Structure formats: C-alpha cells, structure tokens
Amino acid sequence: MSNRINSTKDMNTQVRADKLSITLSLACMIHCLLMPSFLILTSGFLALSIDNELIHKVFLIIVLPVSLYALITGYNNHKILSYLYLGILGLWLLVFAVFFGEGVFGGFTEKTLTLLGSLIVASSHYKNYKACKELDCACHD
C-alpha cells in the first residue's frame, strides 16, 4: 500500500514538473524573442543593467534540474524512452546555445538554438504529460 502512495506522489510531482518545464521553456522563448524589442522600446536605458548572458544561465540553472527530474520520473512511470531522449536533446541544445552560441557562432545562431531547444523540451514534456493521461494512471488531475 505504501508503494502505491509513494508512486502516486512521484507521478503527481512528475506532472507538476512537466507543467513547470513547459512554462519555463515558453518563458525562455518569450525572453529570446521579445528582449530585443524591449531594449529598443526602452531606448537601451535598461540595457546597462540587464546582463543577458546572466539571465540565460539563470534560466538554465532552473530548467535543467526541473526538466531532468520530470523526464526521468516520466520514464520511470511510463517507460517511454523516446520522450527522455527528446528532452535531453533539447536540453543539450539549450546548454550549447548558452555556452557557445553567441560567442562562437553569433547571436542569430544562439537564438535559433535556444528556440529550437526550448520547443523540443516543451514538446517532450507535453508528450510525457500526454502519455500519463493516455495510460490513465493516478498521476494527473
């Protein structure tokens, strides 16, 4: 009986982590797409106080553990390895974009990698969540 309770608790946490990861991925995309417009609208006034690379690293520090937890727990709950691999691919793209994108390949490549990585991560978490609902397990609302 206690294994069932712990399993349900893990699955509820996994679903919340999937939802949070999707939200963080979307926030990352919005930041990536709208930050240049924001800086133009404020005439660069706030550009001096905003360290864009610091924001990217903070996003990454939050996204990596939450996403990995949700993906690994989802795999343990549903045994669908492709969602785990897809999510890890997206996370690698985000890491690559933050550490090598702008400095090595330029700003356009960094944005492209970030957007692609974010879309892949969000997609993998959505598929993870959807698999949970389709399997009719006790881990969703």
C-alpha positions, 0 to 999 in steps of 0.5 A: 500500500505504501508503494502505491502512495509513494508512486502516486506522489512521484507521478503527481510531482512528475506532472507538476514538473512537466507543467513547470518545464513547459512554462519555463521553456515558453518563458525562455522563448518569450525572453529570446524573442521579445528582449530585443524589442524591449531594449529598443522600446526602452531606448537601451536605458535598461540595457546597462543593467540587464546582463543577458548572458546572466539571465540565460544561465539563470534560466538554465540553472532552473530548467535543467534540474526541473526538466531532468527530474520530470523526464526521468520520473516520466520514464520511470512511470511510463517507460517511454524512452523516446520522450527522455531522449527528446528532452535531453536533446533539447536540453543539450541544445539549450546548454550549447546555445548558452555556452557557445552560441553567441560567442562562437557562432553569433547571436542569430545562431544562439537564438535559433538554438535556444528556440529550437531547444526550448520547443523540443523540451516543451514538446517532450514534456507535453508528450510525457504529460500526454502519455500519463493521461493516455495510460490513465494512471493516478498521476494527473488531475 
